């Protein structure tokens, strides 16, 4: 028994005490990696640099905790070491870095479960009829009647910490009454059996238990009802425990009653039924009114804040905002306050619509300055309306009263180029150097509001070329300059964009590890990763804004990064082939071959063909062997301001099957030519996009038909059998149309009819009707 006691004590000594709360857990899937040029949700690649005051360009889409740090930096100067450490700890927690010390609770089951299992398994073997070993306890539960994909953390860390504590307290009973200890362990197994769902498992109250063990069992029964989602029964039992002056849980029991009501409201209402929240509030107010029962003030205050967040979100937000501003930056509560505050803030459309009248003190606004500023930043860039005008007026009034760069940013971000105050705001921003924390954001706003001003553009170009400025800032400004480029020369100079890092596609959800990096999965690790590619604006310009002649000029520009020229060249050559324009095709192939070693030999063979007909066949062969070639560069799934686009696809998947590599780009859309493209070239661009619509609408059928034509024209060409094989494979994943099966079957018959003994016929046992 002594060894057993020592083992349990050792396990408990290793227990990590974690803060507990209800946490929703979502199923997730593997997301493709995408190039990132600046960040739409997090503030920067290097958050330590950001925490030291290098804010970069503030975005309306940033997570609110970053906006809090930006506001504090702008108003008070760079965060001190204590505040930086706290905020970094919060961000690491948010980004799923499990090593965060300040916020150790992760989205994965904590080690407290493992600790309980170790303690329980050390004790269980001496208990007859008890399972000697448990290896796992599910802690997430799907709500009864709720969506299957939405689970919540049902059994928190405190449950397992408490269980280990009780087991240690029972240590003296191993000698005098071991059956009672074994009975308690068996009942605790039943309690935790409710954590993951299923039919309720409730321990029985046995008559032969002494008073101490009976009180322990009463608590187990109440807890089992709680985890089984029988909150009314659990609340009643916890009330009884609170009235028992001998119970070790008499002080915490009233808080557990409130917790039952909160859990019921949170799971059952989905925010719609306020009556359950009000019921919990009444119970909590009764608890706080009783100085004897209130006991654990900090816990009660957290419950009260939780209720206020649901019932009075505006008041709770303002209160938390004031607490953050009143807290000394060295306070250990800063990061926790920011965490609670950022989770509470609602959509920008939910805050009150009021106007700061001329001469009115902006400090009389019903919300604290921090909340007002964040809401203004979050709402920037929306559709102009009366609410946006109210925010602009208020921000301008606050800036004029304070002269603060904080409110100058808010005023500019909510202004348009034609607003009355814009000239004054732009002039004020011009005096802020780029090295100031507000400098990059004010430069970006100057460029947005005065994009045609040569002086503003010149200042932005100087920053883009300044190697001391972060790549996120340089990329952002370069993208805005590219959108409003004044001539072809400037367009060419701004096409290359430095890849800051690669992130999963759902970067906005912050579901990636720090530091920002590619996945450790071998598929991602082995992919070619060019340092420079096109961003969203550049991709849109190549796909819809420039005719083939201009694309050819870009490929031939030595001042454009080689990886960008390669990306444009692949799309331009493919476009020329699909358009049947082999004059431009040969010229582009000659420029692309030295840049792309993989395509060099095939392209030189294409160039060396004697007629356009033979070039068309060679080009078709290249398209069949290189499925990542497309008439457009990979586009964006978000506006250009997000700074995200998919990286170019590569043939890592080609060895097994044909996955359609052609992005779904609709060439029937209206062209988006740059401002400098002359009127003679716009009709050319429009016609090219129209002519690309048919072959790209179902590329697999197009390739299949062209291969059949090739087989009819040059049946002796040794490249025909492998081309037929690959064309048939392409139809396996084609879009389902009536002509897919017909084309696939016809190619199949030609391959097996004319080349039955070829290895390619043996490799092609089937034809396909499409997906």
Beta strands, then each sheet from edge to edge (+ up, - down):
strand 1: 24-26
strand 2: 33-36
strand 3: 140-142
strand 4: 150-153
strand 5: 497-498
strand 6: 501-504
strand 7: 532-533
strand 8: 644-646
sheet 1: 1+ 4- 3+
sheet 2: 6+ 2- 8+
sheet 3: 5+ 7-
end
